[in-house]
Amino acid sequence: MSQEKTAPTEPAEDQSPQEAEEKQEDRSGAPERQRQEAWVARKALIQHGPSYVMSLDRTASATQVGRDQFGVSGGTVNGNVNNYFGGPAEPAEHFAGVEPPERLAELADVFCGCPSFEQALARLRTDKVVILSGGRDSGRRSAALMLLHRVTDGSVRHLVQPASPAALLARLDSADGYLLLDFAAPRSNPLRESHLIGLRDRLERSGGHLVITVEPSAALDDVPFVRWEPPPAEDMLQAHVSPRVGETAWQELRGITPVKDFLARQHPPATVETFAGRLVAVHRGEAEEQVLADFSEQAVEAQIARWLTDDQRKLRDKAFLVSLAVFDKAPYAVAAELADVLYVRLQHTADPHQSPVIPLFDSSREERLSLAHARGYVGTEVTEWGVVGQFIAEFRADPTANALLEAVWNLHPSARLPLVEWIRHLAEDGRPLVRTRAATATALLAKADFSSAMAHLVEPWADAPDPDSWLTAANALTLAHLLEVDTVLPVLRKWCTGDADRRRWTAIRAYSLLGPVVPDETLDVLLNAIQGQPLPERDEDGELAEGAQQFADALELLLLAVREPVLSALADRLDSGHTVRAYAALAFLQACKQTEQPGDRPLVLHWYADAVTADEGTTAGHLVAFWQTLMGDRTSGEEALDVLRSWVRQADASPESESALAALLRHITTEPPNERRVGHLLRTLRDSRVSPSPAAGRLLDHVSGR
């Protein structure tokens, strides 16, 4: 037996996939993932999140946050719905019926040819038999009917599924056209070249022609076939509309906005014909143009319903659809990999006694995307190691991803628990992209059913003992608010003032992320909460208490994301309450350590340089005031000098940084103690035996010679 075909993935019979996974993790002894810095986590949310998350990054032009650049055919309405008409012409075990001639004539009037049709037609005329491979909704049935209509004057007979390819030979005994739809060629008994030769010989003697349609995943064992590629949507739409309204009217209709939007994407023929009927009705004054604008969403919903309720579609293929909905506009390989993880959970729910089997080398990437009405292209992904090239997958119709998740969540509740387990698995993944998409999916589910999403996902994360889970919950609530879920802010307010510490930290992080959207409320909530906190102190290992770290992180995010309004508000409090002053200084110190990318100019130093260049004296003065506060504080002074040391090192490679730092140092060394400390730092860097700093010498001359 081949060892490359399949891989059993089911856990023990009485063991859930989640339990098996947890035990496997325990055995692996993998180290705990290091806690992400708040600013790094925020960048990951923006880089890997949906497009609407950019409203959180109103300083994008200044910080230059990078993002991932994930940048039916035949013209008939029936697509692949197998409607059989007429009484049986032969025994029922051989034939399913005869296609009505009037139906063939109607189809011929609107059928739109294409290169793959012409290729199949040429092969059918030469070889008497052709195998047409295409997606279930690609219009392959209509194309097959038209192929037979073109080459035969007789009737078109539908064949029932044979027990084996060889069983077809006894049925091809007349000069008719024969159509075998959706032939399921099993891998245990694939269609071979010898079968095709036998069919060709029989058809040569009888004068008949045979078209076989198959799924892209059918086992054909190197048998020649034609891959059915549908015509462009515009060609199909024209074939339906132009004969009914005239060519002149068609040219006018194709230019209106709803039609242009519709034609921007590929559609199955059933969708095209339905849209064509509405377009003709609008032209004749029988309907308003708004029905065209509403059509796209309805078509997507209908397609999703067909996908999820189709008993012929494998559960593994449905799992891929759901995974692609979560990882739309993300690397295909990630969507496919995690689709199999979801498949195991779905199969366990559907039949715990049936072990799911995953073919290791199954359908090609292109075939899976075609079946999902998706496309792939080479794009880029932002990683912690830089921007890398990736093959990206996305649905052709933009609303598909969100609508599919909503349909699974609300219309198929039996799938909820495996879906929840899967999303929890995503949230524990080591890749920021995957963790971010877990939060994104949860936000969409919260929009569809807020209370259930909270109970199944957000609240368990918020109540978990690890900060990574709080971050996932905060990200999900942040994204849900951006999706205009009105109940998010009341939840955050309640958690901020509640007794549950972990929920409070979750709410604080969510508020800090939402700062650019609701800055006033966020700052008020944080400052009011901080007033009741103890002073931030470090333990023997130099670590802050969890509450102090959360508040400092929140103020840091708010400061860097909203900038001047928050800087001004915090600077005004440097001379007020000791607690708020301590947290503001700590947040500013953390912000000074952040860069957009490794080696870039520090964000706060860049901010100061911009303020000086733009002659914004107030902003520059506030930044200087914070530095003077840090330098004069016994607990933060040494750490502030460490930050200055890193800034000087960065200035060695950046004249712009050196210029900004020279201006800043001139102002923060006006007090003799600060001048002595900074001077000592610069001399140490200048005279270092290991790595002397040229910039330190020039900065020392600048400070000393003022």
C-alpha positions, 0 to 999 in steps of 0.5 A: 500500500502506498504510504503517501496517499492518506494520513489518519488524523483522528484522536482516540475514539473517546477523546476529543480533538482538543484533548488530544491536542492538549496532550500532544502539546504537553508531551512536546514540552514546547517553551511558553511563547514570549509575551509580546510588547504592546506596540508590537502586538498593535502593529501585528493587528494592523498588519494582519487584520482586515482593511477596516482596522486601518482606522486605528492607524491614523498616524500611518503616514508618519509611522509607515506601518506596513501591511500584508499586500494580499492584494460558470460558464456556458451562459446558462442558468442551470449551471450544474443542477441535473434536471432530467426530462422525458421518459426513459428511452432505454431500461432505467438502469442504463439511461436517466432520460433524454434532454428535451430538444426545446431545452437544447434550442433555448440553451443554444440561443444564449450559450457563450463559447470560449477557448476551452469549449472550442478545444473540447469540441475539436477533440469530440469531433476527432475522438468521439469522446471527451472528458470535461473537468470543471468545478461544480458551479462552472457550467460544465453541464451546459457546456457538455450539452452544447458540445453534443448539440453541435456534433449530433443531429440525434437526441442527447441521452443522460447516462446513469452512473456505471458501476465501472468505466468498462460498464459504459461500453454496452450502452453506446449502441446508437448514433445519439449523443451521450452525456455522463454527468459527474462521473465519480472515478474512484482512486481505487478504480480510476479511468484509464487510457484502455477504457477510453480506447474501448469507448472510442472504438464503440462510438466509431462503430455506432456513430455516437458521441460521448461527453463525460463531466468530472470533478477536478479531483476525479482519478483519471490516471493520465487520461487526456481531458479538457479543463473547463474554464468558463467565459468572462462574466461580461461575455455570458451577460451579453449573450443573455441580454443583447438578444432581448434588448438589442446591441445598442441598449446593451452597450448603454447598460454595460456602462451603468455602475451596478453592471460594472461592479457585477462584471468586476468579478467572475460569476457562475452562469446561474448567477449571470442569467439571474442578473441578466433577467433583472437587468432586462427588467430594469431596461424595460422599466419593470424594476428599479436600478436598486435591484441590481445593486442588491443582487450581488449580496443575494447571489453570494448568500445563495452560493454559500447556501448551496456550498454548505447544504450540498451533500455531494461536496466533501466535508473536507472541502467545506472545511476549506471554505470556512478556513478560507473565509477566515484567511481570505487575502492571506497565504493559501498554504496557511488556509489549507493547512488549518482547514485540515485542522478544522476538518478533523473537528467537524468530522469528530462532531459529525461521526466520532467513530469515523476517523477522518483521513486527509489525503497528503497529495490531493487536489491541486491548489488551482482546483481547490481555489476554483471550487471555492470561487477564489483566485490566487496571486503572488503577494507579500506578507509582513513578518517579524523577519521582514516582508516575504513573498507569498501565494495569496488566496482570496474569494472573487466576491468580496462579501463571501468571507464574512457572509460564509462565517455568518451563515455557518454560525447562525444557520448551522449551529451544529457546527458551532462547537467544532468551529469554536474549538478551531478558533481557540486553536488559532488563537494559540498559534505561534504566528501573529497572522493566525492569532490576528485572524482568530480575533477577526473571525471572532469579531465577525461572529460577534456581529452575527450573534454577540452573546454567543460569541462572548460566551464561547470565545471572548469571555473564556479568553478574558478569564484565562490566566495568560496575557496572550488570551487577554490580548486576543479578547481585546483584539476581538472586541476592538474589531467588533467595535469597528464593525459597529457592534454597539454593545462593545463599549458598554462591556468595556466600561463594565469590565474596567470598573468591575472586580475581575482583574483579568477582564479589567486588563482585557478592557484596558487593552481594548480601550487603548487600541480604540484610542484613535476612534474614541480618544476622549472616552479612552483617556478619561477611562484610563486616567480615572482607573489609574488614580486608584492604582498603587505606584508602579514598582518592580520586583526583584527580577525587574518586572512590573506587577500585572496591573501596572504593566497593563496601564503603562502599556495602554497609555503607551499605545494611546500616546503613540497612536493618538499623539498630540492630544494625549501628549498634551493631556499627560504633560499637563499632569506631570506636576499633578498627582504622583500616581498619574505622573508615575504612569505617564512617565513610565508609558513615555519611557516605553514609547521611547523604545519603539521603532517602526522596524529594527534599525529605524529612527525611534518613533519618539525621536522622529516625532520630536524632529518633526515638531522642531521642523514644523516649528510646533513649539508646544509639542517639542516642549512637551516631549522635552518636559517628559525627558526632563521628568525621566532624567530627574526621577531616581527609579527611571533615570538609569533606564532613560539613560539606556534609551539615550544610549540606544538612540546615540548608537542609532545616530551613528548610522543616521544623520537625521537622528543625530541632528534631532538628538542634538537639538533634544539633548541641548534642551534636556541638559539645561540642568547641571545634574542632567548635563553631567549624566548625559556628558558621562554617557557620551564620553563613555560611548565615544571612548569605548574600546569595543565599539566607539561611537562617532556620533557621541563625540559630535553630540558631546561637542554640541552639548558642551559648546552650547 
